[in-house]
C-alpha cells in the first residue's frame, strides 16, 4: 500500500474513532471503514480526471 494512502486511511480512521466516542478495541473496524470510504471515493472520480492531458499534435489532421 502506498504510504500516502495509508496515511490518509490512518487520519480518517482517527476521525471515525473520535466521532464514535473514542472507544477502545475497535481500531480494525475504524481502519476498514476508513479504507472503504477512501477507496470508494477514489473509484467514483471520473476516469478523465485520472488521465494525463493529451498533447496537441503539430501534424495537420488532413492532407488536402
ROSE-4610 file (N, C-alpha, C; in Angstrom, 1 decimal, always signed):
// ROSE-4610
residu = [X/X/X/X/X/X/X/X/X/X/X/X/X/X/X/X/X/X/X/X/X/X/X/X/X/X/X/X/X/X/X/X/X/X/X/X/X/X/X/X/X/X/X/X/X/X/X/X/X/X/X/X/X/X/X/X/X/X/X/X/X/X/X/X/X/X/X/X/X/X/X/X/X/X/X/X/X/X/X/X/X/X/X/X/X/X/X/X/X/X/X/X/X/X/X/X/X/X/X/X/X/X/X/X/X/X/X/X/X/X/X/X/X/X/X/X/X/X/X/X/X/X/X/X/X/X/X/X/X/X/X/X/X/X/X/X/X/X/X/X/X/X/X/X/X/X/X/X/X/X/X/X/X/X/X/X/X/X/X/X/X/X/X/X/X/X/X/X/X/X/X/X/X/X/X/X/X/X/X/X/X/X/X/X/X/X/X/X/X/X/X/X]
num = [1/1/1/2/2/2/3/3/3/4/4/4/5/5/5/6/6/6/7/7/7/8/8/8/9/9/9/10/10/10/11/11/11/12/12/12/13/13/13/14/14/14/15/15/15/16/16/16/17/17/17/18/18/18/19/19/19/20/20/20/21/21/21/22/22/22/23/23/23/24/24/24/25/25/25/26/26/26/27/27/27/28/28/28/29/29/29/30/30/30/31/31/31/32/32/32/33/33/33/34/34/34/35/35/35/36/36/36/37/37/37/38/38/38/39/39/39/40/40/40/41/41/41/42/42/42/43/43/43/44/44/44/45/45/45/46/46/46/47/47/47/48/48/48/49/49/49/50/50/50/51/51/51/52/52/52/53/53/53/54/54/54/55/55/55/56/56/56/57/57/57/58/58/58/59/59/59/60/60/60/61/61/61/62/62/62/63/63/63/64/64/64]
x = [+0.9/+0.0/+0.9/+0.5/+1.3/+1.3/+2.4/+2.5/+1.5/+1.2/+0.3/-1.1/-1.5/-2.8/-3.0/-2.0/-2.0/-2.2/-1.5/-1.6/-3.0/-3.6/-5.0/-6.0/-5.8/-6.6/-6.5/-5.2/-4.9/-5.6/-5.6/-6.2/-7.7/-8.3/-9.7/-10.2/-9.4/-9.8/-9.8/-8.8/-8.7/-10.0/-10.4/-11.6/-12.8/-12.9/-14.0/-14.0/-12.8/-12.6/-13.1/-12.7/-13.2/-14.7/-15.2/-16.7/-17.5/-17.0/-17.7/-17.4/-16.9/-16.7/-15.4/-14.4/-13.1/-13.1/-13.9/-14.0/-12.8/-12.2/-11.0/-11.5/-10.6/-10.9/-11.5/-11.7/-12.4/-11.5/-10.2/-9.2/-9.4/-9.5/-9.6/-10.9/-11.9/-13.2/-13.1/-12.5/-12.3/-11.4/-10.3/-9.4/-10.1/-10.9/-11.6/-12.6/-13.3/-14.3/-13.7/-12.6/-11.8/-11.3/-10.7/-10.2/-11.3/-12.4/-13.6/-14.0/-14.2/-14.6/-13.7/-12.4/-11.4/-11.3/-11.4/-11.3/-12.5/-13.7/-14.9/-14.9/-14.5/-14.4/-13.4/-12.3/-11.3/-11.9/-12.7/-13.3/-14.4/-15.0/-16.0/-15.5/-14.2/-13.7/-13.8/-14.1/-14.1/-12.8/-12.8/-11.6/-10.8/-11.5/-10.8/-9.9/-10.3/-9.6/-8.3/-8.2/-7.0/-6.0/-6.5/-5.6/-4.8/-3.6/-2.8/-3.5/-3.3/-3.8/-3.2/-3.9/-3.3/-2.6/-1.5/-0.7/-1.3/-1.2/-1.7/-0.6/-1.0/-0.1/+0.2/+1.5/+1.9/+1.6/+1.1/+0.8/-0.6/-0.8/-2.1/-3.0/-4.3/-5.3/-5.7/-5.5/-5.8/-4.8/-4.7/-3.7/-4.6/-4.9/-5.8/-5.0]
y = [-1.2/+0.0/+1.2/+2.2/+3.5/+4.2/+4.7/+5.4/+6.6/+7.3/+8.4/+7.9/+6.8/+6.2/+5.7/+5.0/+4.5/+5.7/+6.8/+8.0/+8.6/+8.6/+9.2/+8.3/+6.9/+6.0/+6.2/+6.3/+6.5/+7.7/+8.8/+10.0/+9.9/+9.3/+9.1/+8.1/+7.1/+6.2/+6.9/+7.8/+8.6/+9.5/+10.1/+10.9/+10.1/+8.9/+8.0/+7.6/+7.3/+6.9/+8.1/+9.3/+10.5/+10.7/+10.5/+10.7/+9.6/+8.5/+7.4/+7.3/+8.3/+8.3/+7.7/+7.5/+7.1/+5.8/+4.9/+3.6/+2.7/+2.1/+1.2/-0.1/-0.8/-2.1/-2.2/-1.1/-1.0/-0.5/-0.5/+0.1/-0.6/-1.9/-2.6/-2.2/-2.1/-1.7/-0.2/+0.7/+2.0/+2.1/+1.3/+1.3/+0.8/-0.3/-0.8/+0.1/+0.8/+1.8/+2.9/+3.4/+4.5/+4.1/+2.9/+2.3/+2.2/+1.7/+1.5/+2.9/+3.8/+5.2/+5.8/+5.7/+6.3/+5.6/+4.3/+3.6/+3.7/+3.8/+4.0/+5.4/+6.4/+7.8/+7.9/+7.2/+7.2/+6.6/+5.5/+4.9/+5.8/+6.6/+7.5/+8.7/+9.0/+10.1/+9.7/+10.7/+10.4/+10.0/+9.0/+8.5/+9.6/+10.5/+11.6/+12.4/+12.5/+13.3/+12.6/+11.3/+10.5/+10.4/+10.7/+10.6/+11.8/+11.7/+12.9/+13.7/+15.0/+15.8/+15.5/+15.2/+14.9/+16.1/+15.8/+16.9/+17.1/+18.4/+18.7/+18.3/+17.7/+17.3/+18.4/+18.5/+19.5/+19.1/+17.9/+17.4/+17.9/+18.2/+18.5/+17.3/+17.6/+16.5/+15.8/+16.6/+16.0/+16.6/+15.8/+16.2/+16.6/+17.8/+18.3/+18.9]
z = [+0.0/+0.0/+0.0/-0.8/-0.9/+0.5/+0.9/+2.2/+2.3/+1.2/+1.2/+1.4/+0.8/+1.0/+2.5/+3.0/+4.3/+5.3/+5.1/+5.9/+5.9/+4.7/+4.6/+5.3/+5.2/+5.9/+7.4/+7.9/+9.3/+9.8/+9.1/+9.5/+9.6/+8.5/+8.5/+9.6/+9.9/+11.0/+12.3/+12.5/+13.7/+13.8/+12.7/+12.7/+13.1/+12.6/+12.9/+14.4/+14.9/+16.3/+17.2/+16.8/+17.6/+17.5/+16.4/+16.2/+16.9/+17.1/+17.7/+19.2/+19.8/+21.3/+21.8/+20.9/+21.3/+22.1/+21.7/+22.3/+21.9/+22.9/+22.6/+22.1/+21.4/+20.9/+19.5/+18.8/+17.5/+16.4/+16.6/+15.7/+14.3/+14.3/+13.0/+12.2/+13.0/+12.4/+11.8/+12.5/+12.1/+10.9/+10.9/+9.8/+8.5/+8.6/+7.5/+6.9/+7.8/+7.4/+6.6/+7.2/+6.5/+5.2/+5.1/+3.9/+2.8/+3.2/+2.3/+1.8/+2.6/+2.2/+1.2/+1.5/+0.6/-0.8/-0.7/-2.0/-2.8/-2.2/-3.0/-3.6/-2.8/-3.4/-4.5/-4.4/-5.5/-6.8/-6.6/-7.8/-8.5/-7.7/-8.2/-9.0/-8.9/-9.7/-11.2/-12.0/-13.4/-13.9/-14.9/-15.4/-16.1/-16.8/-17.5/-16.5/-15.3/-14.3/-13.9/-14.1/-13.8/-14.9/-16.1/-17.3/-17.5/-18.1/-18.4/-19.5/-19.6/-20.6/-21.9/-23.0/-24.3/-24.9/-25.5/-26.2/-27.5/-28.0/-29.3/-30.3/-31.4/-32.4/-33.3/-33.8/-34.7/-36.1/-36.3/-37.7/-38.1/-39.4/-39.8/-39.7/-39.5/-39.3/-40.6/-41.7/-43.1/-44.1/-45.1/-46.2/-47.4/-47.5/-48.6/-49.7]
